[in-house]
Amino acid sequence: MNNAEPNRLTQTRGKYAAKYGHEIDDWSALFLTETQEHFQSLENRVGKSIAAIDRAALELKGRKRFLQFQDRNQALFYGLGVSGPYSIAGIVLSVLFYVLIRHGQQYIERQRILEQYPNAPAFRQIMQQGKIIKHDGVLYLQLVPLPKKGEVQIGRHYLYDSQEKRVLVPLRSQ
């Protein structure tokens, strides 16, 4: 209480006595007066806040735009124009995410194969240039004997070593 005047305390004591039929001491009257002042201050602030909220609500209601369309097609194209760019961006991002995940999985699979088979890079040219045929449900790498003259083509020719009875397939030329 800013300046507790005796008559305000007397008024508080009188209101309490009239309402409840009991007399209160000066300290209780002082406490009730202080409490009442704080509640009045709080009530004023709440009232101002409610008024500010009401003004903001009226301002927002004034900003609303109501749209009317002549037909359904016009409404559809307006809706597509508003939401279309976001939808397209979402689809593009989804496809991009899918492609990145897919390539990441393929990379991991290839890395696993290279770690599992350390000689795999030596077979690269055969994989690129070799001709695969299917015969009786089985896939074969088709090679022809190495010609007497001409250039060796990796993935196309083989050399038969009759002494060791084995087939030699060129992997890389130097």
N, C-alpha and C positions, 0 to 999 in steps of 0.2 A: 504494500500500500504506500502510495507516494507520501501523503501527509495525512495520517490518521486523525481525522477530526473527531472530536468527542460526540458531536451530534450524529455522525454517520454510524459510530459504534452504538449510540443509543437507539438509532433507527433499526439497526441489525438486531439488537437485543429485544426491541419491541416487536419486530416481525416474528422472531423466534418464539417469544412468549405468547403472542396472539395465535400462532399456528399450532404450537405444541403444548401450551399451558405450563411451561417451565421457565424459570429464570436461568440465564447463563452468565458466567463471569466475563470480565473484560478480555481475558486472553482468548477465550472461545469466540467472542464477538469479533475480535481482531482477526482471528484465523478465518472465520466465515466471510468477513469483509474482503480479506486478501483473496480468498478462493473465488468469491464472486467477481472480483475485478479481473482475475486471470481468465475466468470462464467468459466474461464479456469480451476480453481481448481476443481470445480464441474464437469466439463466435463471430466477431468482426472479420477476422482473417478467413475463416471458412466461408463467410458470406461473400467476401471479395473473390475468393477462388471459384465459388459457384458462379458468380456473375461473369468471371473471365471465361469459364468453360462454356457458359451459355452463349457468350459473344462469339467464341471460336466455333461452336456448333452452328450458329446462324450464318457465320461467314462461310463455313464449309457447305452448308445447304445452298447458299447463293452461288457457289462455284459449280454446282452440278450442271452437267449438260445433258439434256434429254435429246435423244436422236429418234427420228422417225424415218422410216424407209418406205419407198413406194411399193416395193415387192420383195419377195424372199431372196431373189438373186442379188439384189443390191445389198441386202443385209449380210448375205453370205460373203460377198466380195469385200465388204467392209471388215468383217470378222477375220477373213484370211489376211487382209492387209495389216491388221493389228497384230494377229498372232502368228502369221506366216513366217516372218523373219526369225522369230524365236524357235519355231518348230524346225525350220530348215537348219538353223545353227545347232539345235539339239541332235538332229539326225546326222549331220556332218560330224559332230564331235563323237557320237556313238560309233559311227563307221570308222573314224580315225582310231578310236580307242580299240575297237575290235581288230583292226589291221595291225596296230602296234602290239597288241597281246599275241596275236597269231604269229607274227614274225619273231617275237621274243621266244615263243614256244618252239618254233622251227630252229632258231639259233641254238637254243639249249639242246635240242635233239641232235643237231649236227655236231655240236661241241662234244656231246656224249659219245657219238660214233667215232670222232677223231681221237678221243682219249682211249676208247675201247680198242680201236684198230689203228695203231700208229703208222702203218704202211698205206693207209687210205689215200693220202695225197699223191702217192706214186701212181695210182690207178686213175687219176683225174682225166688224162687224155683218152684212155680207153672208154671211160664213162661218157665222155663228150662225143667221141667219134665212132664208137663201136656200133655195130648193127645187131639188134636183138631180134631173133625169130622165135616163133612159137611152134613147136612140133610135138604132137601127141600130148598137148596140155602142159608141156614143159618149156620153159624159156631157155634159149641157148644164145650164146655170143657167137655170131657167125664170123669166122676168119677164113682166109684163103692162104694157100702156101705162098711163101716169099718168092717173088719172081727172080729169075736169074739176073736180069738187068732192070734197072729202075730204082726208084726211091722207096724206102721202107715207109709204109703208112701205119702209124700207131693206131691200133684199134681195128685194123683191116687185115694184117698179115701175121703169119706165124712161121716159125722155123722148126723143122723136125730134126732132132739130134738122134740119128740112128744108133750111134755107139752107146749112148746112155738110155736110149729108148724113151725119150721125153719130148714134149712140145715146148718150145721157147716162144713166148709172146713178148714182143718189145713193149716196154712201158714208156721209155723216154729216150730220145736221141740227144747226143751231145755235140 
